[in-house]
């Protein structure tokens, strides 16, 4: 299982030691305006954006750092500042070409004190020695200019750099090599440079080092900013291929699905001799999808796995990984029982359960994460034990592959709940379990920044064990946790 390191803001000195502190000097900023950064400097979070970024780059930055609530597009285009101000950010620079906003980290008195640094060990390989991919998103597709993506056979990716035949040395560096420390020497060919690398399905970032000079892959149209001012090429080792046979006379064919929030004009399929196809990387889970052929929706004619949708029709289904078996004991007289949860947007009509000798059950594939669920039997909602509950009641909680445990020390509290951006800030869904004089809640957290609070006997509080926090729109603050 992939291991991640968790960094409280009180240990930000660990992070800051690995970034260049920004000097907000007007002369420097006008001479070399950084394009897009989300970084930390002098006890503050800082976002730096050039206003000439194209919309695709800006969308990528907003998605990567989960800052949609700041309305950065409206700020850059319309000078709309309400969202930034509401979230407690301060505008440092707002010129014709550059936007810099910052947000102070509270209680940062000891940020330069190295005595309390968190010592972090991060696993970058599996037990078999294969590099771990950056699986921080549900799907990914490749986009190479004027050529096909790197060839893949039996998990071997052939990284290729065309041209550059007059240089002495080309190295391949990426998250799978530890970047420069483990950079791999490429082999010279008649038309350029190549190197086979064994990689698991997933997302990887990389660059070439040509005679000591770092360059992105000129053939790869996908770049991603690492938050420190560096753009890296992105490659996905795919594990699925959407295929639609025939329809060779169609002009435009797309695939849309739950993995891409049903955006209907985003994933264009490639025309082949016999139809259309699109290789994709899909993370572990269950996904519904349909094809859009010249503006006409259709299910996958070659896939018999389907689930009902809200339009009295069906969606095709694809699964990656092993299923979890949901079961409900009893209800022998029930006519219909369904499973519904946060994983399928609480659709009470989508997942019918099969009747067994002891009750009802249905297998469903899920990836690592935190989930809530309930059962819907003959027009009544039931919890995991089969007790009738209100539709508005929180679901039963379960966690797949927990990688962090929140802890709150309090021996007198009667009930403690965990709330944060990872559970929609529900005040009563994630009940913490008392262990001695501590309350504990294991969860799975994705990479990046997370906000959270404890709800102690009905009262919202920040984490007293985490000395740094940020202000919120209510003026009560949120504790912060970073997953690296």
Secondary structure, DSSP 4 states (H G I P E B T S, - for coil): -----EEEGGGHHHHHTTSPPP---HHHHHHS--SEEEEEETTEEEEEEETT--HHHHHHHHHHHT-GGG-HHHHHHH---HHHHHTT-EEEEE-SSEEEEEEEPSS-TTTT-GGGPPP-----B-TTSPBPP---SSEE---BSSSPPPPEETTEEEEEEES-TTSS-EEEEETTTTGGGG-EEPEE-SSEEEEEEE--SEEEEEEEEETTEEE--TTB--EEE-SSS-EEEEEEE--EEEEEES-TT-S-EEEEEGGGTT-TTSEEPEE-SSEEEEEEEE-SEEEEEEEEETTEEE--TT---EEE-TTSSEEEEEEESPEEEEEEE--TT-S-EEEEEGGGTT-TTTEEPEE-SSEEEEEEE--SEEEEEEEEETTEEE-TTS-EE-TTSPPEEEEES--EEEEEE-SS-S-EEEEETTTTT-SSSEEPEEETTEEEEEE---SEEEEEEEEETTEEE--TT---EE--TTSS-EEEEEE-
